[in-house]
Amino acid sequence: MVRKSREIVDLDVDELIDDLNKALADEWLAFYQYWVGAKVIEGPMRVIVEPELKEHAEEELEHAEKLADRISQLGGDPLLEPSKWFEETNCGYSAPEDSHVRPILEQNIEGERCAIDTYKELIDKVKGKDEVTRALLLDILKDELEHEEELADFKDDMNMMGYTHGNK
């Protein structure tokens, strides 16, 4: 039986599910990147950046849940194997090999910018063809824009205070 949620989508639903699974992989990897970054971060402003990283991790996990729900609603399966996250990701994963605040901020800003571009592309793709998915993606995009802004503000603050990577 074809689900009504598939019938009202005016594009290739299987391709859409693939796209949403790629975004799901990004969200899982972003969750972990934020979570582990909060665990290892050190240096100036750590005490204010760490809670922000934890909050962002929680929000990325919420995004993953929303995407998985939409994939299921469309009759698909969310990625079942974590190993697939690395194969399907749009944005990749940057391990916090340097635990200083600045590189952690920079790698997360880069990840958010990739997520913003990815969601913008998906929103354009579904516009007028799947407004339910579009609304979900717009909601996630709003969060990603806020994340990028908050992280960039921390980096700007560090620059204004004269913190560099060398003076941890």
DSSP file (Angstrom, degrees, kcal/mol; ACC not computed):
  #  RESIDUE AA STRUCTURE BP1 BP2  ACC     N-H-->O    O-->H-N    N-H-->O    O-->H-N    TCO  KAPPA ALPHA  PHI   PSI    X-CA   Y-CA   Z-CA
    1    1 A M              0   0    0      0, 0.0     2,-0.4     0, 0.0     0, 0.0   0.000 360.0 360.0 360.0 129.8    0.0    0.0    0.0
    2    2 A V        -     0   0    0      1,-0.1     2,-0.1     2,-0.0    73,-0.1  -0.649 360.0-125.4 -80.3 128.5    1.4    3.4   -1.0
    3    3 A R    >>  -     0   0    0     -2,-0.4     4,-1.7     1,-0.1     3,-1.1  -0.452  10.6-128.0 -73.3 145.3    1.4    5.8    1.9
    4    4 A K  H 3> S+     0   0    0      1,-0.3     4,-2.0     2,-0.2     5,-0.2   0.842 109.2  65.7 -60.1 -33.4   -0.4    9.2    1.4
    5    5 A S  H 34 S+     0   0    0      1,-0.2    -1,-0.3    68,-0.2     4,-0.1   0.807 105.8  43.2 -61.2 -28.3    2.8   10.9    2.5
    6    6 A R  H X4 S+     0   0    0     -3,-1.1     3,-1.1    67,-0.1    -1,-0.2   0.838 108.8  58.0 -81.6 -36.5    4.5    9.5   -0.6
    7    7 A E  H 3< S+     0   0    0     -4,-1.7    -2,-0.2     1,-0.2    -3,-0.1   0.849 102.8  52.8 -63.8 -35.0    1.6   10.3   -2.9
    8    8 A I  T 3< S+     0   0    0     -4,-2.0     2,-0.6     2,-0.1    -1,-0.2   0.513  87.9  95.4 -83.5  -2.4    1.6   14.0   -2.1
    9    9 A V    <   -     0   0    0     -3,-1.1     2,-0.6    -5,-0.2   121,-0.2  -0.792  62.9-155.8 -91.5 123.8    5.3   14.4   -2.9
   10   10 A D        +     0   0    0    119,-2.8     2,-0.3    -2,-0.6   120,-0.1  -0.349  67.9  55.9 -99.1  52.2    5.9   15.6   -6.5
   11   11 A L  S    S-     0   0    0     -2,-0.6     2,-0.7   118,-0.1    -2,-0.1  -0.948 106.8 -57.2-162.3 176.1    9.4   14.2   -6.9
   12   12 A D     >  -     0   0    0     -2,-0.3     4,-2.1     1,-0.2     5,-0.1  -0.492  46.9-163.6 -66.9 107.7   11.3   10.9   -6.7
   13   13 A V  H  > S+     0   0    0     -2,-0.7     4,-2.7     1,-0.2     5,-0.2   0.864  86.2  54.5 -66.1 -37.8   10.6    9.9   -3.1
   14   14 A D  H  > S+     0   0    0      2,-0.2     4,-2.0     1,-0.2    -1,-0.2   0.898 109.5  48.1 -64.0 -38.7   13.4    7.3   -3.0
   15   15 A E  H  > S+     0   0    0      2,-0.2     4,-2.4     1,-0.2    -2,-0.2   0.895 111.0  51.5 -65.9 -39.9   15.9   10.0   -4.1
   16   16 A L  H  X S+     0   0    0     -4,-2.1     4,-2.8     2,-0.2    -2,-0.2   0.914 108.1  51.4 -62.3 -43.3   14.4   12.3   -1.4
   17   17 A I  H  X S+     0   0    0     -4,-2.7     4,-2.4     1,-0.2    -1,-0.2   0.904 109.1  51.1 -61.0 -41.0   14.9    9.6    1.2
   18   18 A D  H  X S+     0   0    0     -4,-2.0     4,-1.9     2,-0.2    -2,-0.2   0.929 110.9  48.3 -60.3 -44.9   18.5    9.2    0.1
   19   19 A D  H  X S+     0   0    0     -4,-2.4     4,-2.0     1,-0.2    -2,-0.2   0.909 112.0  49.0 -61.9 -42.2   19.0   12.9    0.4
   20   20 A L  H  X S+     0   0    0     -4,-2.8     4,-2.3     1,-0.2    -1,-0.2   0.858 108.4  53.8 -67.9 -34.5   17.4   13.0    3.9
   21   21 A N  H  X S+     0   0    0     -4,-2.4     4,-2.4     2,-0.2    -1,-0.2   0.857 106.6  52.3 -67.3 -33.9   19.6   10.0    5.0
   22   22 A K  H  X S+     0   0    0     -4,-1.9     4,-2.0     2,-0.2    68,-0.5   0.913 110.8  47.0 -65.8 -41.6   22.7   12.0    3.9
   23   23 A A  H  X S+     0   0    0     -4,-2.0     4,-2.2     2,-0.2    -2,-0.2   0.878 109.8  54.6 -65.2 -36.8   21.5   14.9    6.0
   24   24 A L  H  X S+     0   0    0     -4,-2.3     4,-2.3     2,-0.2    -2,-0.2   0.915 106.4  50.9 -61.8 -43.5   20.8   12.4    8.9
   25   25 A A  H  X S+     0   0    0     -4,-2.4     4,-2.3     1,-0.2     5,-0.2   0.915 109.4  51.7 -59.5 -42.8   24.4   11.2    8.6
   26   26 A D  H  X S+     0   0    0     -4,-2.0     4,-2.6     1,-0.2    -2,-0.2   0.907 109.0  50.2 -59.7 -42.1   25.6   14.8    8.9
   27   27 A E  H  X S+     0   0    0     -4,-2.2     4,-2.8     2,-0.2    -2,-0.2   0.905 109.9  49.1 -66.9 -41.3   23.5   15.4   12.0
   28   28 A W  H  X S+     0   0    0     -4,-2.3     4,-2.2     2,-0.2    -1,-0.2   0.924 114.7  45.4 -62.9 -43.0   24.8   12.3   13.8
   29   29 A L  H  X S+     0   0    0     -4,-2.3     4,-2.6     2,-0.2    -2,-0.2   0.881 113.0  50.2 -69.3 -36.5   28.4   13.3   13.0
   30   30 A A  H  X S+     0   0    0     -4,-2.6     4,-2.6    -5,-0.2     5,-0.3   0.913 108.4  53.9 -65.5 -42.1   27.7   16.9   14.0
   31   31 A F  H  X S+     0   0    0     -4,-2.8     4,-2.8     1,-0.2    -2,-0.2   0.956 112.9  42.7 -54.5 -50.9   26.2   15.6   17.3
   32   32 A Y  H  X S+     0   0    0     -4,-2.2     4,-3.1     1,-0.2     5,-0.4   0.896 111.4  54.4 -66.9 -39.2   29.3   13.6   18.0
   33   33 A Q  H  X S+     0   0    0     -4,-2.6     4,-1.8     1,-0.2    -1,-0.2   0.924 114.3  41.2 -61.2 -43.9   31.7   16.4   16.9
   34   34 A Y  H  X S+     0   0    0     -4,-2.6     4,-2.3     2,-0.2    -2,-0.2   0.937 116.2  49.8 -66.3 -46.4   30.0   18.8   19.3
   35   35 A W  H  X S+     0   0    0     -4,-2.8     4,-1.1    -5,-0.3    -2,-0.2   0.937 115.6  40.5 -60.2 -50.3   29.7   16.3   22.1
   36   36 A V  H  X S+     0   0    0     -4,-3.1     4,-1.6     1,-0.2    -1,-0.2   0.866 111.9  57.3 -70.5 -34.4   33.3   15.1   22.0
   37   37 A G  H  X S+     0   0    0     -4,-1.8     4,-1.7    -5,-0.4    -1,-0.2   0.903 104.6  52.2 -59.4 -40.7   34.6   18.7   21.5
   38   38 A A  H  < S+     0   0    0     -4,-2.3    -1,-0.2     1,-0.2    -2,-0.2   0.802 108.7  52.3 -64.9 -28.6   32.8   19.7   24.7
   39   39 A K  H  < S+     0   0    0     -4,-1.1    -1,-0.2    -3,-0.2    -2,-0.2   0.833 120.2  29.8 -75.7 -32.9   34.6   16.9   26.5
   40   40 A V  H  < S+     0   0    0     -4,-1.6    -2,-0.2    -3,-0.1    -1,-0.2   0.528  85.3 127.1-107.8  -7.0   38.1   17.8   25.4
   41   41 A I     <  +     0   0    0     -4,-1.7     2,-0.3    -5,-0.2    59,-0.2  -0.168  29.4 167.3 -59.4 142.4   38.0   21.6   25.0
   42   42 A E  B     +a  100   0A   0     57,-2.3    59,-1.5     2,-0.1    -2,-0.0  -0.974  25.7  55.1-149.2 160.9   40.7   23.6   26.8
   43   43 A G  S >  S-     0   0    0     -2,-0.3     3,-1.7    57,-0.2     4,-0.2  -0.562  88.3  -9.8 110.7-174.1   42.0   27.1   26.7
   44   44 A P  T 3  S+     0   0    0      0, 0.0    57,-0.1     0, 0.0    -2,-0.1  -0.274 128.4  14.2 -62.0 142.0   40.5   30.6   27.2
   45   45 A M  T >> S+     0   0    0      1,-0.1     4,-2.5     3,-0.0     3,-1.2   0.496  84.1 130.7  73.1   6.1   36.8   30.9   27.2
   46   46 A R  H <>  +     0   0    0     -3,-1.7     4,-2.8     1,-0.3    -5,-0.1   0.899  66.3  59.1 -54.1 -42.3   36.4   27.2   27.7
   47   47 A V  H 34 S+     0   0    0     -4,-0.2    -1,-0.3     1,-0.2    -2,-0.0   0.743 115.0  34.5 -66.0 -22.2   34.0   27.7   30.5
   48   48 A I  H <> S+     0   0    0     -3,-1.2     4,-0.7     2,-0.1    -1,-0.2   0.726 119.5  48.5-100.3 -25.7   31.5   29.6   28.3
   49   49 A V  H  X S+     0   0    0     -4,-2.5     4,-2.3     2,-0.2     3,-0.3   0.884 101.2  64.5 -79.3 -39.2   32.1   27.7   25.0
   50   50 A E  H  X S+     0   0    0     -4,-2.8     4,-2.1    -5,-0.3     5,-0.2   0.906 102.1  47.0 -53.8 -49.5   31.8   24.2   26.5
   51   51 A P  H  > S+     0   0    0      0, 0.0     4,-2.3     0, 0.0    -1,-0.2   0.863 110.9  53.9 -63.7 -31.7   28.1   24.6   27.5
   52   52 A E  H  X S+     0   0    0     -4,-0.7     4,-2.6    -3,-0.3    -2,-0.2   0.903 107.1  50.5 -66.6 -40.3   27.3   26.0   24.1
   53   53 A L  H  X S+     0   0    0     -4,-2.3     4,-2.3     2,-0.2    -1,-0.2   0.905 110.3  50.1 -62.5 -41.1   28.9   23.0   22.4
   54   54 A K  H  X S+     0   0    0     -4,-2.1     4,-2.1    -5,-0.2    -2,-0.2   0.910 110.8  49.2 -63.4 -41.9   26.8   20.7   24.6
   55   55 A E  H  X S+     0   0    0     -4,-2.3     4,-2.0     1,-0.2    -2,-0.2   0.918 110.9  49.6 -63.8 -43.5   23.6   22.6   23.7
   56   56 A H  H  X S+     0   0    0     -4,-2.6     4,-2.5     1,-0.2    -1,-0.2   0.896 107.6  55.2 -62.7 -39.5   24.5   22.4   20.0
   57   57 A A  H  X S+     0   0    0     -4,-2.3     4,-2.1     1,-0.2    -1,-0.2   0.936 107.8  49.1 -58.1 -46.4   25.0   18.7   20.3
   58   58 A E  H  X S+     0   0    0     -4,-2.1     4,-1.9     1,-0.2    -1,-0.2   0.891 111.3  49.5 -60.9 -39.8   21.6   18.2   21.8
   59   59 A E  H  X S+     0   0    0     -4,-2.0     4,-2.1     2,-0.2    -1,-0.2   0.869 108.4  52.4 -69.4 -36.2   20.0   20.3   19.0
   60   60 A E  H  X S+     0   0    0     -4,-2.5     4,-2.2     2,-0.2    -1,-0.2   0.889 108.2  52.2 -65.5 -37.4   21.9   18.2   16.3
   61   61 A L  H  X S+     0   0    0     -4,-2.1     4,-2.1     2,-0.2    -2,-0.2   0.896 107.7  51.6 -63.8 -40.0   20.5   15.1   17.9
   62   62 A E  H  X S+     0   0    0     -4,-1.9     4,-2.3     2,-0.2    -2,-0.2   0.896 108.0  52.2 -61.9 -40.2   17.0   16.6   17.7
   63   63 A H  H  X S+     0   0    0     -4,-2.1     4,-2.7     1,-0.2     5,-0.2   0.926 107.7  51.9 -60.9 -44.0   17.6   17.3   14.0
   64   64 A A  H  X S+     0   0    0     -4,-2.2     4,-2.7     1,-0.2    -2,-0.2   0.912 109.5  49.8 -59.1 -42.6   18.5   13.6   13.5
   65   65 A E  H  X S+     0   0    0     -4,-2.1     4,-2.3     2,-0.2    -1,-0.2   0.919 111.1  48.4 -63.9 -43.4   15.4   12.5   15.2
   66   66 A K  H  X S+     0   0    0     -4,-2.3     4,-2.2     2,-0.2    -2,-0.2   0.912 113.0  47.7 -63.5 -42.9   13.2   14.8   13.0
   67   67 A L  H  X S+     0   0    0     -4,-2.7     4,-2.7     2,-0.2    -2,-0.2   0.923 111.1  50.7 -64.6 -43.8   14.9   13.6    9.9
   68   68 A A  H  X S+     0   0    0     -4,-2.7     4,-2.3    -5,-0.2    -2,-0.2   0.901 110.0  51.1 -60.9 -40.7   14.6    9.9   10.9
   69   69 A D  H  X S+     0   0    0     -4,-2.3     4,-2.4     2,-0.2    -1,-0.2   0.917 111.3  47.0 -62.2 -43.4   10.8   10.5   11.6
   70   70 A R  H  X S+     0   0    0     -4,-2.2     4,-1.9     2,-0.2    -2,-0.2   0.910 110.3  52.6 -67.4 -40.9   10.3   12.1    8.1
   71   71 A I  H  <>S+     0   0    0     -4,-2.7     5,-2.6     1,-0.2    -1,-0.2   0.933 112.3  45.8 -57.7 -46.4   12.2    9.3    6.4
   72   72 A S  H ><5S+     0   0    0     -4,-2.3     3,-1.8     1,-0.2    -2,-0.2   0.900 109.0  55.2 -63.4 -41.6   10.0    6.8    8.1
   73   73 A Q  H 3<5S+     0   0    0     -4,-2.4   -68,-0.2     1,-0.3    -1,-0.2   0.837 105.3  53.5 -61.2 -32.8    6.9    8.8    7.3
   74   74 A L  T 3<5S-     0   0    0     -4,-1.9    -1,-0.3    -5,-0.1    -2,-0.2   0.433 126.2-102.7 -81.9   1.0    7.9    8.6    3.6
   75   75 A G  T < 5S+     0   0    0     -3,-1.8    -3,-0.2     1,-0.3     2,-0.2   0.608  84.2 116.9  89.7  12.9    8.2    4.8    3.8
   76   76 A G      < -     0   0    0     -5,-2.6    -1,-0.3    -6,-0.2    -2,-0.0  -0.474  63.1-114.8-104.2 178.5   12.0    4.7    4.0
   77   77 A D        -     0   0    0     -2,-0.2     3,-0.1    -3,-0.1   -56,-0.0  -0.955  25.1-125.4-113.3 131.5   14.4    3.5    6.6
   78   78 A P        -     0   0    0      0, 0.0   -57,-0.1     0, 0.0   -10,-0.0  -0.381  56.4 -69.7 -64.8 155.6   16.8    5.8    8.4
   79   79 A L        -     0   0    0      1,-0.2     6,-0.0   -58,-0.1   -11,-0.0  -0.236  50.8-165.7 -48.6 127.3   20.4    4.7    8.1
   80   80 A L        +     0   0    0      1,-0.1    -1,-0.2    -3,-0.1     3,-0.1   0.672  65.9  58.1 -95.4 -19.7   20.7    1.6   10.2
   81   81 A E    >   -     0   0    0      1,-0.1     3,-2.0     0, 0.0     4,-0.5  -0.953  68.0-146.6-118.3 122.8   24.5    1.3   10.5
   82   82 A P  T >> S+     0   0    0      0, 0.0     3,-1.6     0, 0.0     4,-0.6   0.813  99.3  67.4 -55.1 -30.2   26.7    4.0   12.0
   83   83 A S  H >> S+     0   0    0      1,-0.3     4,-0.6     2,-0.2     3,-0.6   0.791  91.7  62.9 -61.2 -25.2   29.4    3.0    9.6
   84   84 A K  H <> S+     0   0    0     -3,-2.0     4,-2.5     1,-0.2    -1,-0.3   0.728  84.6  76.2 -71.2 -21.5   27.2    4.3    6.8
   85   85 A W  H <> S+     0   0    0     -3,-1.6     4,-1.7    -4,-0.5    -1,-0.2   0.906  96.1  46.9 -56.6 -41.7   27.3    7.8    8.3
   86   86 A F  H << S+     0   0    0     -3,-0.6    -1,-0.2    -4,-0.6    -2,-0.2   0.791 114.1  47.8 -72.8 -27.4   30.9    8.3    6.9
   87   87 A E  H  < S+     0   0    0     -4,-0.6    -2,-0.2    -3,-0.2    -1,-0.2   0.830 120.1  36.5 -77.6 -33.7   29.8    6.9    3.5
   88   88 A E  H  < S+     0   0    0     -4,-2.5    -2,-0.2   -67,-0.1    -3,-0.2   0.613  86.8 120.1 -98.0 -15.0   26.7    9.0    3.2
   89   89 A T     <  -     0   0    0     -4,-1.7   -66,-0.1    -5,-0.3   -67,-0.1  -0.140  42.6-165.5 -59.4 143.7   27.8   12.3    4.8
   90   90 A N  S    S+     0   0    0    -68,-0.5    -1,-0.1     2,-0.1   -67,-0.1   0.776  92.3  31.1 -86.4 -36.1   27.7   15.6    2.9
   91   91 A C  S    S-     0   0    0      1,-0.2    23,-0.1   -68,-0.0    24,-0.1   0.552  94.2-150.7-108.2 -11.6   29.8   17.5    5.4
   92   92 A G        -     0   0    0     -7,-0.2     2,-0.4     1,-0.1    -1,-0.2  -0.222  23.5 -78.7  74.6-164.7   32.1   14.9    6.9
   93   93 A Y        -     0   0    0     -4,-0.1     2,-0.6    -7,-0.1   -63,-0.1  -0.998  26.0-157.0-143.7 134.8   33.6   14.8   10.4
   94   94 A S        -     0   0    0     -2,-0.4    17,-0.1   -65,-0.1    13,-0.0  -0.925  17.6-143.7-116.6 106.4   36.5   16.7   11.9
   95   95 A A        -     0   0    0     -2,-0.6     2,-2.5     1,-0.1     3,-0.3  -0.434  24.0-116.9 -65.1 138.4   38.0   15.0   15.0
   96   96 A P        +     0   0    0      0, 0.0    -1,-0.1     0, 0.0     8,-0.1  -0.421  51.7 157.8 -77.7  69.9   39.1   17.6   17.6
   97   97 A E  S    S+     0   0    0     -2,-2.5     2,-0.6     1,-0.2    -2,-0.0   0.792  70.6  49.8 -66.6 -27.8   42.8   16.6   17.3
   98   98 A D  S    S-     0   0    0     -3,-0.3    -1,-0.2     2,-0.1     6,-0.1  -0.961  75.6-164.3-109.8 114.1   43.7   20.0   18.7
   99   99 A S        +     0   0    0     -2,-0.6   -57,-2.3   -58,-0.1    -1,-0.1   0.391  47.1 121.4 -85.3   5.0   41.6   20.6   21.8
  100  100 A H  B  > S-a   42   0A   0    -59,-0.2     4,-1.7     1,-0.1   -57,-0.2  -0.367  73.9-116.4 -65.6 148.8   42.3   24.3   22.0
  101  101 A V  H  > S+     0   0    0    -59,-1.5     4,-2.8     1,-0.2     5,-0.2   0.901 108.1  56.3 -53.8 -48.7   39.1   26.5   21.9
  102  102 A R  H  > S+     0   0    0      1,-0.2     4,-2.8     2,-0.2    -1,-0.2   0.927 108.5  43.1 -58.9 -52.7   40.0   28.2   18.6
  103  103 A P  H  > S+     0   0    0      0, 0.0     4,-2.6     0, 0.0    -1,-0.2   0.870 114.2  52.6 -63.6 -32.9   40.4   25.1   16.3
  104  104 A I  H  X S+     0   0    0     -4,-1.7     4,-1.8     2,-0.2    -2,-0.2   0.931 111.7  45.9 -66.3 -43.0   37.3   23.5   17.9
  105  105 A L  H  X S+     0   0    0     -4,-2.8     4,-2.6    -5,-0.2     5,-0.2   0.941 113.2  50.5 -60.9 -46.1   35.3   26.7   17.1
  106  106 A E  H  X S+     0   0    0     -4,-2.8     4,-2.4     1,-0.2    -2,-0.2   0.906 110.5  47.4 -61.6 -43.9   36.8   26.8   13.6
  107  107 A Q  H  X S+     0   0    0     -4,-2.6     4,-1.8     1,-0.2    -1,-0.2   0.857 114.1  47.6 -69.6 -31.9   36.0   23.2   12.7
  108  108 A N  H  X S+     0   0    0     -4,-1.8     4,-2.4    -5,-0.2    -2,-0.2   0.856 109.8  52.3 -75.8 -34.0   32.4   23.5   14.0
  109  109 A I  H  X S+     0   0    0     -4,-2.6     4,-2.4     2,-0.2    -2,-0.2   0.933 109.9  50.0 -61.6 -45.3   31.9   26.8   12.1
  110  110 A E  H  X S+     0   0    0     -4,-2.4     4,-2.0     1,-0.2    -2,-0.2   0.912 110.6  49.8 -59.1 -43.6   33.0   25.0    9.0
  111  111 A G  H  X S+     0   0    0     -4,-1.8     4,-2.4     1,-0.2    -1,-0.2   0.901 110.2  50.0 -62.6 -41.7   30.6   22.1    9.7
  112  112 A E  H  X S+     0   0    0     -4,-2.4     4,-2.7     2,-0.2    -1,-0.2   0.895 108.5  52.6 -65.2 -38.9   27.7   24.6   10.2
  113  113 A R  H  X S+     0   0    0     -4,-2.4     4,-2.1     2,-0.2    -1,-0.2   0.892 110.0  48.2 -65.1 -38.2   28.5   26.3    7.0
  114  114 A C  H  X S+     0   0    0     -4,-2.0     4,-2.6     2,-0.2    -1,-0.2   0.925 111.5  50.2 -65.0 -44.0   28.4   23.0    5.1
  115  115 A A  H  X S+     0   0    0     -4,-2.4     4,-2.9     2,-0.2     5,-0.3   0.906 108.7  52.6 -61.1 -41.8   25.1   22.1    6.8
  116  116 A I  H  X S+     0   0    0     -4,-2.7     4,-2.3     1,-0.2    -1,-0.2   0.934 111.5  45.9 -59.5 -47.3   23.6   25.5    5.8
  117  117 A D  H  X S+     0   0    0     -4,-2.1     4,-2.2     2,-0.2    -2,-0.2   0.911 113.3  50.3 -62.2 -42.2   24.6   25.0    2.2
  118  118 A T  H  X S+     0   0    0     -4,-2.6     4,-2.2     1,-0.2    -2,-0.2   0.932 112.6  44.9 -62.6 -47.5   23.2   21.4    2.3
  119  119 A Y  H  X S+     0   0    0     -4,-2.9     4,-2.7     1,-0.2    -1,-0.2   0.875 110.5  54.6 -67.8 -36.2   19.9   22.4    3.8
  120  120 A K  H  X S+     0   0    0     -4,-2.3     4,-2.3    -5,-0.3    -1,-0.2   0.931 109.7  47.9 -61.0 -45.0   19.5   25.4    1.4
  121  121 A E  H  X S+     0   0    0     -4,-2.2     4,-2.1     1,-0.2    -2,-0.2   0.926 113.4  47.0 -60.5 -45.8   20.0   23.0   -1.6
  122  122 A L  H  X S+     0   0    0     -4,-2.2     4,-2.0     2,-0.2    -2,-0.2   0.895 110.4  52.5 -64.7 -39.9   17.5   20.5   -0.2
  123  123 A I  H  X S+     0   0    0     -4,-2.7     4,-1.3     1,-0.2    -1,-0.2   0.928 110.7  47.6 -61.2 -45.1   15.0   23.3    0.5
  124  124 A D  H  < S+     0   0    0     -4,-2.3    -1,-0.2     1,-0.2    -2,-0.2   0.883 110.4  53.7 -62.0 -38.2   15.3   24.5   -3.1
  125  125 A K  H  < S+     0   0    0     -4,-2.1    -1,-0.2     1,-0.2    -2,-0.2   0.870 115.7  36.8 -65.6 -38.8   14.9   20.9   -4.4
  126  126 A V  H >X S+     0   0    0     -4,-2.0     3,-2.9    -5,-0.1     4,-2.6   0.566  83.4 127.0 -94.1  -8.6   11.6   20.3   -2.5
  127  127 A K  T 3< S+     0   0    0     -4,-1.3     4,-0.1     1,-0.3    -3,-0.0  -0.260  88.8   0.3 -54.8 125.7   10.1   23.7   -2.9
  128  128 A G  T 34 S+     0   0    0      1,-0.1    -1,-0.3     2,-0.0     3,-0.1   0.424 129.9  68.1  76.4  -1.7    6.6   23.4   -4.4
  129  129 A K  T <4 S+     0   0    0     -3,-2.9  -119,-2.8     1,-0.1    -2,-0.2   0.631 114.0  10.5-120.2 -26.8    7.0   19.6   -4.5
  130  130 A D     X  +     0   0    0     -4,-2.6     4,-2.1  -121,-0.2    -1,-0.1  -0.604  60.5 173.9-156.2  86.7    7.0   18.6   -0.8
  131  131 A E  H  > S+     0   0    0      2,-0.2     4,-2.2     1,-0.2     5,-0.1   0.737  78.8  60.3 -72.8 -22.8    6.1   21.3    1.6
  132  132 A V  H  > S+     0   0    0      2,-0.2     4,-1.8     1,-0.2    -1,-0.2   0.955 110.6  40.3 -67.9 -49.7    6.1   19.1    4.6
  133  133 A T  H  > S+     0   0    0      1,-0.2     4,-2.8     2,-0.2     5,-0.2   0.895 113.2  56.5 -64.0 -39.1    9.7   18.2    4.1
  134  134 A R  H  X S+     0   0    0     -4,-2.1     4,-2.6     1,-0.2    -1,-0.2   0.917 106.0  49.6 -59.4 -44.4   10.5   21.8    3.2
  135  135 A A  H  X S+     0   0    0     -4,-2.2     4,-1.9     2,-0.2    -1,-0.2   0.909 112.0  48.7 -61.6 -42.3    9.0   23.1    6.5
  136  136 A L  H  X S+     0   0    0     -4,-1.8     4,-2.1     1,-0.2    -2,-0.2   0.934 112.6  47.5 -61.4 -47.0   11.1   20.6    8.4
  137  137 A L  H  X S+     0   0    0     -4,-2.8     4,-2.9     1,-0.2    -2,-0.2   0.871 109.4  53.3 -65.5 -37.7   14.3   21.6    6.6
  138  138 A L  H  X S+     0   0    0     -4,-2.6     4,-2.2    -5,-0.2    -1,-0.2   0.899 108.1  51.3 -63.1 -39.8   13.6   25.3    7.1
  139  139 A D  H  X S+     0   0    0     -4,-1.9     4,-1.4     2,-0.2    -2,-0.2   0.917 112.9  44.5 -62.7 -44.2   13.3   24.7   10.8
  140  140 A I  H  X S+     0   0    0     -4,-2.1     4,-2.4     1,-0.2    -2,-0.2   0.912 110.4  55.1 -67.0 -42.0   16.6   22.9   10.9
  141  141 A L  H  X S+     0   0    0     -4,-2.9     4,-2.5     1,-0.2     5,-0.2   0.895 103.2  56.2 -58.3 -40.7   18.2   25.5    8.7
  142  142 A K  H  X S+     0   0    0     -4,-2.2     4,-1.9     1,-0.2    -1,-0.2   0.922 109.1  46.5 -57.3 -45.0   17.2   28.2   11.2
  143  143 A D  H  X S+     0   0    0     -4,-1.4     4,-2.6     2,-0.2    -1,-0.2   0.912 110.6  52.1 -63.8 -42.7   19.0   26.3   14.0
  144  144 A E  H  X S+     0   0    0     -4,-2.4     4,-2.4     1,-0.2    -2,-0.2   0.888 108.6  51.0 -64.2 -38.4   22.1   25.8   11.8
  145  145 A L  H  X S+     0   0    0     -4,-2.5     4,-2.2     2,-0.2    -1,-0.2   0.906 110.6  49.1 -63.6 -41.1   22.3   29.5   11.1
  146  146 A E  H  X S+     0   0    0     -4,-1.9     4,-2.6    -5,-0.2    -2,-0.2   0.905 110.1  51.5 -64.1 -41.3   22.0   30.3   14.8
  147  147 A H  H  X S+     0   0    0     -4,-2.6     4,-2.5     2,-0.2     5,-0.3   0.943 110.3  47.8 -60.7 -47.7   24.8   27.8   15.6
  148  148 A E  H  X S+     0   0    0     -4,-2.4     4,-2.4     1,-0.2    -1,-0.2   0.910 112.9  49.3 -61.0 -42.5   27.1   29.3   13.0
  149  149 A E  H  X S+     0   0    0     -4,-2.2     4,-2.2     2,-0.2    -1,-0.2   0.925 111.6  48.1 -62.8 -46.5   26.4   32.9   14.3
  150  150 A E  H  X S+     0   0    0     -4,-2.6     4,-1.8     2,-0.2    -2,-0.2   0.913 114.0  45.9 -63.2 -43.4   27.0   31.9   18.0
  151  151 A L  H  X S+     0   0    0     -4,-2.5     4,-2.2     1,-0.2    -1,-0.2   0.905 111.8  51.1 -67.2 -41.4   30.3   30.1   17.2
  152  152 A A  H  X S+     0   0    0     -4,-2.4     4,-2.7    -5,-0.3    -1,-0.2   0.876 107.3  55.0 -63.2 -36.8   31.5   33.0   15.0
  153  153 A D  H  X S+     0   0    0     -4,-2.2     4,-2.6     2,-0.2    -1,-0.2   0.913 107.0  49.9 -62.5 -42.4   30.7   35.4   17.8
  154  154 A F  H  X S+     0   0    0     -4,-1.8     4,-2.3     2,-0.2    -2,-0.2   0.929 111.7  48.2 -60.4 -44.2   32.8   33.4   20.2
  155  155 A K  H  X S+     0   0    0     -4,-2.2     4,-2.2     1,-0.2    -2,-0.2   0.916 111.3  50.0 -64.0 -42.4   35.7   33.5   17.7
  156  156 A D  H  X S+     0   0    0     -4,-2.7     4,-2.6     1,-0.2    -1,-0.2   0.907 109.1  52.5 -61.1 -41.5   35.2   37.2   17.2
  157  157 A D  H  X S+     0   0    0     -4,-2.6     4,-1.9     1,-0.2    -2,-0.2   0.915 108.3  50.5 -60.6 -43.0   35.3   37.7   21.0
  158  158 A M  H  <>S+     0   0    0     -4,-2.3     5,-2.4     1,-0.2     4,-0.5   0.916 110.6  49.7 -61.3 -42.5   38.6   35.8   21.2
  159  159 A N  H ><5S+     0   0    0     -4,-2.2     3,-1.0     1,-0.2    -2,-0.2   0.917 109.8  50.5 -62.5 -43.3   40.0   37.9   18.4
  160  160 A M  H 3<5S+     0   0    0     -4,-2.6    -1,-0.2     1,-0.3    -2,-0.2   0.828 111.1  49.1 -65.4 -31.1   39.0   41.1   20.2
  161  161 A M  T 3<5S-     0   0    0     -4,-1.9    -1,-0.3    -5,-0.2    -2,-0.2   0.477 116.4-115.5 -87.3  -2.5   40.6   39.9   23.5
  162  162 A G  T < 5 +     0   0    0     -3,-1.0     2,-0.3    -4,-0.5    -3,-0.2   0.649  58.8 156.2  81.1  15.1   43.8   39.0   21.7
  163  163 A Y      < +     0   0    0     -5,-2.4     2,-0.3    -6,-0.2    -1,-0.3  -0.595  15.0 178.2 -76.4 132.2   43.6   35.3   22.3
  164  164 A T    >   -     0   0    0     -2,-0.3     3,-0.7     3,-0.1   -62,-0.1  -0.761  46.2 -97.8-122.3 174.4   45.6   33.3   19.8
  165  165 A H  T 3  S+     0   0    0     -2,-0.3     3,-0.2     1,-0.2   -64,-0.1   0.825 119.4  59.4 -61.9 -30.7   46.1   29.6   19.5
  166  166 A G  T 3  S+     0   0    0      1,-0.2     2,-1.1     2,-0.1    -1,-0.2   0.784  95.2  61.1 -73.7 -27.6   49.5   29.9   21.3
  167  167 A N    <         0   0    0     -3,-0.7    -1,-0.2     1,-0.2    -3,-0.1  -0.587 360.0 360.0-103.8  75.7   48.3   31.5   24.5
  168  168 A K              0   0    0     -2,-1.1    -1,-0.2    -3,-0.2   -67,-0.1   0.481 360.0 360.0 -62.4 360.0   46.0   28.7   25.8
